Amino acid sequence: MKTTKTIVCVGLIFVLIVVTLLVGCGDKNRSGSTIDEPEITVEYLEGDYVKQLLRDGAEHVFGSIELSKGQDDSVLVNIEAKEYVEDSEQPKGFYIEDKNYSLSSVLAPDARCTFMTGGVSLPQIMTTEQFIDAYKKDVDEYSKNNPDYQNHKLYDIYIMGDQIELILERYIP
């Protein structure tokens, strides 16, 4: 009788250990049948998300932008391509060169965006709608005294297919 109790106890302990180990084998980032997205931070967007977009075939363009209404109430982003060139001969150690070409693309409704309102150097993450509103308000406010204001705000833009998936405003001192 004592050996039967011992065998049952050892069997229960074995089953508990196996069940505990199997529960720990699941994918920690899964919620139902989808993978949970990591916390969306500026660092994530500028790092891992950019790498993912480029791996998936996105085109990167650096430059100034102007927003306008496209067909079907879409937002058209007109991009004046530029290049950031490091140059120790320049007072700030760099200059911005105009690449003398422009392109237009539609801003995806669920695009990720960062924006720096009027001279702030830390970008804020915004939805597409928030970005459009902040852009318009910023340009309206600061273009009054500086008509060329929007040409001095520069962005890293990532285009996938025919839509912009990511716009990151770049702080240029």
ABEGO torsion letter per residue (X at the ends): XAAAAAAAAAAAAAAAAAAAAAAAABBAABBEABBBBBBBBAAAAABAAAAAAAAAGBBBBBEBBBBBBBBGGBBBBBBBBBBBBBBAABAAGBBBBBAGBBBBBBBBAABBBBBBBGGBABBBBBBAAAAAAAAAAAAAAAAAABAAAAAABBBBBBBBEABBABBBBBBBX
